[in-house]
Amino acid sequence: MYKKLFGQTAVYGLSSVLVRIFPFLIAPIVTKAFGPSASSPFVDWYSIAGVITVFLTHGMETSFFRFAQEGDIDKKTLVSTCALSILGAGFIYLILGYVFRQDLANAFETPDQVNYLVIFLFMLSIDAFATIPSAILRLEGKPIQYMLSKVIGALAYYFLVVFFIKWLPNYPNGILGIKYNPEFGVGYVFIANLVQSIITLLIVGKEFVNFSFKKFDFKLWKRIMNYSWPVMIAGLAGIINQTLDRQFLKFWLPKEEAKHQIGVYGAVYKIATFITVFRQAYQLGIEPYFFSSFKDKNNHKTYAVLMDIFVICNCLIYIGLMVNLQWIAEKYLGNPLYYEGIEIIPFVMLGALFLGIYLNLSIWYKLSDQTRVGLYISLIGAAITIFINFTFIPTYGYWASAFAALITYTSMMIISYLWGKSQYPIHYNTSKIAIYLSLSIGISMISFYYFRHNYLIGNGLFLFFIAFLAYNERTMINKILRRA
């Protein structure tokens, strides 16, 4: 079991790394070509992408995994019902978005960015349409096909950005009839992303072989929606916690200051990508397994072991980044105008770590069909996020946003653990996890604040932590190796 599970997760991990690494490489191109104020639209619009995606997919991906385990539901019916639900939502969204495009641009204080908005509308719709065929690949254990669909699109995205922003400006007469328009600026990034979305949909589109308009089942759709609407609202609240702080900065700071802070905050936030990538890879590989094994009598023990592995890996990533953070950040950001934001990165990454633990804990209410619990926890988190940002952004700017995220995810993690303990008890190794987290945070903060430029000491502490883990987890490591 472990061999297959970790093998698939490794492939998903590779695809997540490759897919994320290209936007990670694109960010320095954008920051070098445009200053914080000029690049703020890039950060600004993408900060609301998650909100729109939540509405477009409305919890259908999670619901698909859940209902795929019920033997009495025809696969074609399930695929068609979920896909048509997303297709209908996307169609309505496109019509309304296009009709009111100028009003939307005005509402977000970007009246001259209507072209960006139109591209954005189509890009997100296409991404939503690809949700169910991508979920089919995960459900059927086809990580290689899934990886190819994501990586090929990401490659196109990266090379198009390089073409438009780095190469094209050097050719006044254009290339292949395409001339660079300086006024369009970061709009070229949106075009590249749209092409990526189209390529990905075309690759996974063959999974629609089981799709049929005639197979849509309204009664099944009502059952699915009863399960998925709390997932959707929880997702929306989660997006408020994860990305809408950029919008808060825009509305609660003076205009020029807001543009600068959004540009800086958005750039340094991407350094937490390494933790996010691992979390996504883990979820892609593990989530289908959780749903397929929830009736197994030993599943609780397996869930506890998987949590240990998840926390250990996150601690290693966190310390590894923290002891080398200064040179990584300077190399990545490129432009000294962004360096002021390096100070908040330890707290941003720690928040990302706690978010990962929360999402891992949250499986209990999905398996027990108590998705409303996720809704309540996410709403509590959203309330904390909004309160802290509203209260402290005018004084502390993006520092308030960084700490709001950290406090929010810590609170959600604790609430989910305590609630799940009474409703769906899983005996996690809480004492051990607490020790590992405390050690990793302590080592990281000492290294960052006292030995920031002494990479020998910092990495020496990192090696000490690795040795400590290897010794302490020798029994589990041997078991996993034997089972593999």
Secondary structure, DSSP 8 states (H G I E B T S, - for coil): -HHHHHHHHHHHHHHHHHHHHHHHHHHHHHHHHS-HHHHHHHHHHHHTHHHHHHHHHTTHHHHHHHHTT-TTS-HHHHHHHHHHHHHHHHHHHHHHHHHTHHHHHHHTT-TT-HHHHHHHHHHHHHHHHTHHHHHHHHHTT-HHHHHHHHHHHHHHHHHHHIIIIIIGGG-TT-BTTB---TTTTTHHHHHHHHHHHHHHHHHHGGGGGG--GGG--HHHHHHHHHHHHHHHHHHHHHHHHHTTHHHHHHHHS-HHHHHHHHHHHHHHHGGGHHHHHHHHHHHHHHHHHHHHSTTSTTHHHHHHHHHHHHHHHHHHHHHHHHTTHHHHHHHHH-SGGGGGGGGGHHHHHHHHHHHHHHHHHTHHHHHTT-HHHHHHHHHHHHHHHHHHHHHHHHHHTHHHHHHHHHHHHHHHHHHHHHHHHHHS-----HHHHHHHHHHHHHHHHHHHHHSTT-HHHHHHHHHHHHHHHHHHTHHHHHHHHHH-
